[in-house]
């Protein structure tokens, strides 16, 4: 899918700014290392969720040395950890990580206006330095080093910084160069893009190109970023649709996005999932957790004045059951009469579970609600007593108000006190993990 003659690009009309994409290196593990008086780059540590469980410990973060020595990756399991006395395994403390993230972004706002600092995730931020970088150094790279040193001097944490003339260049500079640089810095410009990006043949290493897209590109004869940059734009669009246009812009380092105008897409579904604290084998316990998650997802949906026309249930088997059965679990969806009633939603979820489950050990449960529409009033069922429906709907709204004012554990179903229920334990978690004590 190549052009007959080499394409060139006139960058004069493209936006030319200065953007920093900043990643807090191995953030959770680094914060835990500093809290224990260790050098984040030298400590051998993993942050393990639910490390006390037999199969369920999930590695949330590993220090750079732990990754290098043992080949550990995030989302590995407890069973994959080597038995080595050098390796420290610690539980997560999400409250502490949030506190440190806020402290880091406060430092960033010493170099840039508040409105030009955009937290991208708990360990990444993007800064529009176009208007302020000259106040702090002779070059953007010098300013980035000064910012990096300030964070390290005050908090003991190392930041990795990608610098670009637009946000996508900064992101690529971070992922492809800064994270592999001894100084933890990377820089891309329109001018350097062909030299640094076009030789890349591992397309999935480039931000926003997933395995399916890469395979599709390979099928049409595109095996490098150079091939992509010099593909016929009309053929790309015909083959990939609007994605083809975006891929071509990516290959030339072009990005027209304006950070202040970024629009958050409307939620097209609601969902939540849990990794269970042990292998669940008892049907009553499994169904208790399904109903707890169903209640939680339905409550979030109601807060946005929506109702669902489709329910989905995903069940992940335990390690032992997966090995024996040959499947990792099952997932089913079904269309339903539009509702926001948690009892009706849970009835459908239990139906999906019971028709498929055959006694396997369960370790993951996920619930989804989709085909959303605006909930602007109670739609009565002609085959049910209207007074009962109105009373039940009023009870749901009252419970929502109580939970809003006093917390989700102010009133709970009696089933959440039974063995195997997880609602009370998870109510103390932050982002699905232990909040911990944020000592320094």
Buried (B, 14 or more C-beta within 10 A) or exposed (E): BBEEEEBEBEBEEBBEBBBBBBBBBBBBBBBBBBBEEBEBBEBBBBBBBBBEBBBBBBBBBBBBBBBEBBEBEBEBBBEEBEEEEEBBBBBBBBBBBBBBBEEBBEBBEEBBEEEBBBBEEBBBBBBBBBEBBEEBBEEBBEBBBEBBEBBBEEBBBBBBBBBBBBBBBBBBBBBBBBBEBEEBBBBBBBEBBBEBBBEBEEBEEBEEBEEEBBEBBEEBEBBBBBBBBBBBBEBBBEBBEEBBEBBBBBBBBBBEEEBEEEEEEEEEBBBBBBBBBBBBBEBEBBBBBBBBBBBBBBBBBBEEEBBBBBBBBBBBBBBBBBEEBEEBBBBBBEEBEBBBBBEBBBBBBBBBBEEBBEEBBBBBBBBBBBBBEEBEEBEEEEEEEEEEBEEBBEEBEEBBEEBEEEEBEEEBBEBBEEEBBBBEEBEEBBEBBBBBEBEE
